[in-house]
Structure formats: C-alpha cells, structure tokens
Amino acid sequence: MEKVKLIATTNFGLEAVTKRELQDLGYEDLKVTDGKIEIEAGLSDIPVLNLRLRTAERVLILVDEFRAETFEELFEKVYDIDWINYLREDDNFIIEGRSVKSKLFSISDCQRITEKAIIEKLKTKYKVSWFEKSGARVRIEVSLLKDIAQITIDTSGDGLHKRGYREINYKAPLSETIAASLVKLSFWNKDRILADPFCGSGTISIEAAMIGKNIAPGLMRKFDFEKFSFIDENYFKEEKKKCYSEIDYNIKLNIFASDISHKAIDIAKKNSEILGLEEDISFFQKDIRDLDLPNDYGVLIANPPYGERIGKEDVDELNRELGKLYKYLDTWSFYVISANEKFEKSFAKKADRNRKLYNGRLKSYYYQYFGPNPYKK
C-alpha cells in the first residue's frame, strides 16, 4: 500500500494558492475541485505535506470512492474496503459524515452504517465481538456529494492551522493558513519591508517570518498519522530532520507589526518568541493615524477590524486612514482582507485585483493594490 491518493483540503477561494505550493514541492497531476486538491502520492508523502503545507487545512487519505444511493450499497462498499490494512484492533476510529445533494441525506445514519461495516470487516481478522477503541485516534469520514461517496482518513488530526505557536489569541484572530495565503498572494519577499498595522495576535507577521526563514509550519505540533500502524515512523523522523536543516537562521527580515492595543502587542510578542522570531519582527503599539513607515517599496498586509468587531463609523474611518497611508507611501503595495463589500469606497480607490475567499464561514474579500516594481527603479 505504498501508493495512495491524498487530498489536501483548503479554504474556499484559496485552492490555487495550495496548488502552487504543491507544485513547488514537486507534485504533478493535481486534480482541483472546490476546497480540495487530489494528489497521487506515496505514504512517505504524508509527513511531507503535513509538515510543509502552509495554506492547506488538512491532509486526507482517499481510501475509496463509489456511488451509493441506498444504505445497502453504502454498507457493502465500505465493507469491501480492506480495513485490516488501516486499523489495529484497539484503534479509536471515529466516524464523521457529510452529505450534500444526495439520496442518503441522513448524516447520522451514514455514520452508523459506515461504522457497522468497518466493525464487521474487522471482526473477520480480530475475532472479537467488541472493539474498545482505547488506542490511537483514527478519524474516518464518509462524505457524500451527489450520491458519490468518498471514504477518507484524516492524517492531520487537528487542523493544519494549529501550528503550535499561538498559545494566546486576541479578539477575532485570522487563521494561520489564511494569513500564510495572504502573504503568498502578495508581492512580499524576504528582501522587502513588510508591515501589518492591525497585527492583533501577530499571525500575518509571524507567518511571513516563517516563510522568509523557511521554517516549515508543522514543526512544533503533533499529527494523528504519527501513530498510524501503516505508516513507517522513519518517514516522519527523516522529513522533520530535513525541514530543520533547511531553516535559514542567518536571513535578516524587516517586518513591522503594530496595533493600537498594548495587550495585542504583548500577546503577539509572546507568540513570536515561541518560534524564536523576536529578533525578526518589530512589534510596537501605535495608532494607524500616527504610523510612520519608510517609503521604500514595502508591502502592507492588513486585517483591519470590520463588521460587528467595531461600529460602522469606526470601520469606515480606519479604512479612510488606510487609504491616506496608501497615498503617502506611494512606492508600497497594499493588501487588505475585509468582509466589508464597501471597503474600496472608504479607502477611496478601486483595487487592482479583488479575490473572494472565505475566512472560516465568513465571505471576505482580499483587496490588492499594486505599487511600483522595486527592481525597476
């Protein structure tokens, strides 16, 4: 079972970013659908993707895919899977479910039938009538879309946005995977200034610093696949060692992260210290109205307050201040994520590009304003 089909799940609207990440890692023949990218790979690739992907949400094994319009069909097809290859007698396998536009619309019944089929198959090997599920967690999902069932095993466990460095959050945090996506969609690179004037917990700046120093995002966390019986533990050990060897400790970054809140700055500093990035990011308390940045072809990436986080008048005022800053820093590129569809009106300029994406379940927009190319001065 060395060859497997894997699925990297993404936030809607960010599939192309994750696809580019996979291509940069050397993967080809990628199948992209809404929120998913399928990859032909091997078991040894499971640690690679979990450790290195910055913008994906999870890495799943696609165990099987088939049409199921009745519970009998679902039971038989799940039973036909050789679960002995995946599960030990004591594994704590948990069945999750989803159903969209399918005849089998009862998710709880799909979960129950799937679990029954797996148990009946395992009984043929382990000769027991009861499975205690006291061992390693194995999350199995039965997902139906237009009567096509996909049976997957989640290799990540906790979502990949949980890097391990954000011990404390501030107000409405931006997820790590979305923050990394915003950086990758920008013109920023390790040789340019980066500024985040609404840094909150520091996520955008920290993700940028990790990209700049080539720190793999999964180095500080645990994954469910580490305890899977069918994955050689040396795959993970070797890939983790390789990731550490590729970190560029000598690179000097120029990142400014500010916020009007002292509390936010304290939290952001502590989060950066967990990764040893306190020398790479300058955190300071400052109102955006008083922000003073060098006009030197920098990149600003921001997640300003919006919606219910503050009043509408305050939202519009902050966006106007951002617009004033953009006019002042005329060599900079600005990138702003907001759920405010009228952002451009307050900012007083139409974006060069506007990408729709989902921040969790919140429909948002990534407004992109391109400054001059610093390499054509």
Residue pairs with C-beta under 8 A, 6 or more apart in sequence:
1 43
1 85
1 230
2 42
2 43
2 44
3 40
3 41
3 42
4 41
4 42
4 43
4 46
4 61
4 62
5 38
5 39
5 40
5 41
5 61
5 62
6 38
6 39
6 41
6 45
6 46
6 49
6 59
6 60
6 61
6 62
6 155
7 36
7 37
7 38
7 39
7 59
7 60
7 61
7 62
7 152
8 18
8 22
8 36
8 37
8 39
8 49
8 53
8 56
8 58
8 59
8 60
9 35
9 36
9 56
9 57
9 58
9 59
9 60
10 17
10 18
10 35
10 36
10 37
10 55
10 56
10 57
11 35
11 57
11 177
11 178
11 181
11 357
11 358
11 359
12 34
12 35
12 357
12 358
13 355
13 356
13 357
13 358
14 55
14 177
14 178
14 181
14 357
15 32
15 33
15 34
15 35
15 36
15 37
16 32
17 55
17 181
17 184
17 185
18 37
18 53
18 55
18 56
19 30
19 32
19 37
20 184
21 52
21 53
21 54
21 55
21 56
21 184
22 30
22 37
22 39
22 49
22 53
23 30
25 48
25 49
25 52
27 39
27 41
27 45
29 39
29 40
30 37
30 38
30 39
31 37
31 38
32 38
37 56
38 62
39 45
39 49
41 49
43 230
43 231
43 232
43 235
44 232
44 235
44 239
46 59
46 61
46 155
46 225
46 231
46 235
47 223
47 225
47 231
47 235
47 236
47 239
47 240
48 239
49 56
49 59
50 59
50 155
50 156
50 160
50 218
50 223
50 225
51 216
51 217
51 218
51 219
51 239
51 240
51 243
52 216
52 217
52 218
52 243
53 59
53 160
53 217
53 218
54 177
54 180
54 181
54 184
54 207
54 210
54 211
54 217
55 177
55 180
55 181
55 184
56 160
56 177
57 159
57 160
57 161
57 177
58 154
58 155
58 156
58 159
58 160
59 154
59 155
59 156
59 160
60 141
60 152
60 153
60 154
60 155
60 156
61 152
61 153
61 155
62 150
62 151
62 152
63 81
63 86
63 140
63 151
63 152
63 153
64 77
64 78
64 80
64 81
64 150
64 151
65 148
65 149
65 150
65 151
66 73
66 77
66 148
66 149
67 73
67 147
67 148
67 149
68 74
68 77
68 104
68 144
68 147
68 148
68 149
69 103
69 104
69 147
70 103
70 104
71 104
71 109
71 110
71 113
74 104
74 110
74 113
74 114
74 117
74 142
74 149
75 113
75 116
75 117
76 117
77 149
78 113
78 114
78 117
78 118
78 121
78 142
78 151
79 117
79 118
79 120
79 121
81 118
81 121
81 151
82 121
83 118
83 121
83 122
84 121
84 122
84 125
85 230
86 138
86 153
86 228
86 229
86 230
87 93
87 118
87 122
87 138
87 229
88 135
88 136
88 229
89 122
89 126
89 128
89 131
90 131
90 132
90 133
90 134
90 135
91 133
91 135
91 136
91 137
91 138
91 229
92 133
92 134
92 135
92 136
92 137
92 138
93 115
93 118
93 133
93 138
93 139
93 140
94 137
94 138
94 139
94 140
95 111
95 112
95 114
95 115
95 118
95 140
95 141
95 142
96 111
96 139
96 140
96 141
96 142
97 107
97 108
97 110
97 111
97 114
97 141
97 142
97 143
98 107
98 141
98 142
98 143
98 144
99 105
99 106
99 107
99 110
99 143
99 144
100 144
100 145
100 146
101 145
101 146
102 144
102 145
102 146
102 147
102 148
103 147
104 110
104 144
104 147
104 149
110 142
110 144
111 142
114 140
114 142
114 151
118 140
119 131
122 131
123 129
135 227
136 224
136 227
136 228
136 229
137 157
137 224
137 227
138 153
138 224
138 228
139 153
139 154
139 157
139 224
140 151
140 152
140 153
140 154
141 150
141 151
141 152
141 154
142 149
142 150
142 151
143 149
143 150
143 151
143 152
144 150
154 224
155 223
155 224
155 225
155 228
156 223
156 224
156 225
157 222
157 223
157 224
157 225
158 221
158 222
159 177
160 177
160 217
160 218
161 175
161 176
161 177
161 178
162 176
162 221
163 176
163 217
163 218
163 220
163 221
164 220
164 221
164 274
165 206
165 220
165 271
165 272
165 274
165 275
166 173
166 176
166 201
166 203
166 271
167 270
167 271
167 274
168 201
168 267
168 270
168 271
169 201
169 267
170 200
170 201
170 261
170 263
170 264
170 267
170 268
171 200
171 264
171 309
172 200
172 305
172 309
173 200
173 201
173 203
174 200
174 203
174 204
174 303
174 337
174 359
175 203
175 359
175 360
176 203
176 207
176 217
178 337
178 357
178 359
179 203
179 204
179 206
179 207
179 303
180 207
180 210
180 211
180 217
181 357
182 204
182 301
182 303
182 335
182 337
182 366
183 194
183 204
183 207
183 208
183 211
183 301
184 211
185 335
185 355
185 366
185 368
186 299
186 301
186 333
186 335
186 368
187 299
187 333
187 370
187 371
188 194
188 208
188 299
188 301
188 333
189 212
190 211
190 212
190 213
190 251
190 253
192 254
192 297
192 298
192 299
192 374
193 254
193 255
193 256
193 293
193 294
193 296
193 297
193 298
193 299
194 205
194 208
194 253
194 254
194 255
194 256
194 298
194 299
194 300
194 301
195 255
195 256
195 257
195 258
195 291
195 293
195 298
195 299
195 300
195 301
196 202
196 204
196 205
196 256
196 257
196 258
196 300
196 301
196 302
196 303
197 258
197 259
197 286
197 288
197 291
197 300
197 302
197 304
197 322
197 325
198 259
198 288
198 302
198 303
198 304
198 305
198 318
199 205
199 257
199 258
199 259
199 264
199 265
199 268
199 283
200 259
200 264
200 267
200 268
200 303
201 264
201 267
201 268
201 271
202 257
202 267
202 268
202 269
202 271
202 272
202 281
202 283
203 271
204 257
204 301
204 302
204 303
205 255
205 256
205 257
205 268
205 272
205 281
205 283
206 268
206 271
206 272
206 275
206 277
206 281
207 217
208 253
208 255
208 301
209 215
209 253
209 255
209 272
209 275
209 277
209 280
209 281
210 217
210 275
210 277
212 248
212 251
212 253
212 255
212 280
213 247
213 248
213 249
213 251
213 253
213 277
213 280
214 246
214 247
214 248
215 247
215 275
216 243
216 246
216 247
218 243
219 240
219 243
219 244
220 274
220 275
223 236
225 231
225 236
226 233
226 236
252 280
253 280
253 281
255 280
255 281
255 282
256 281
256 282
256 284
256 293
257 268
257 281
257 282
257 283
257 284
258 265
258 283
258 284
258 285
258 286
258 288
258 291
259 265
259 268
259 285
259 286
260 285
260 286
260 287
260 288
261 285
262 285
265 283
265 284
265 285
268 283
269 278
269 283
272 278
272 280
272 281
272 283
288 318
288 321
288 322
288 325
289 321
291 325
293 325
293 329
293 332
295 328
295 329
295 330
295 331
295 332
296 331
297 331
297 332
297 371
297 372
297 374
297 377
298 329
298 331
298 332
298 333
299 332
299 333
299 335
300 325
300 326
300 329
300 332
300 333
300 334
300 335
301 335
301 336
302 322
302 334
302 335
302 336
302 337
303 336
303 337
303 338
304 315
304 318
304 319
304 322
304 336
304 338
305 314
305 315
305 318
306 315
306 338
306 339
306 340
306 343
307 315
307 339
307 340
310 318
315 340
315 346
316 346
319 338
319 340
319 343
319 346
319 347
320 346
320 347
320 348
322 334
322 336
322 347
323 346
323 347
323 348
323 349
326 332
326 334
326 347
326 349
326 369
329 371
330 371
331 371
331 372
331 374
332 371
333 368
333 369
333 370
333 371
334 367
334 368
334 369
334 371
335 366
335 367
335 368
335 369
336 343
336 347
336 366
336 367
337 357
337 359
337 364
337 365
337 366
337 367
338 364
338 365
338 367
339 359
339 362
339 363
339 364
339 365
340 346
340 365
341 365
343 365
343 367
344 350
344 351
344 367
347 367
349 369
351 367
351 368
351 369
352 368
352 369
352 370
353 368
353 370
354 365
354 366
354 367
354 368
355 365
355 366
355 368
356 363
356 364
356 365
356 366
357 364
357 365
357 366
358 364
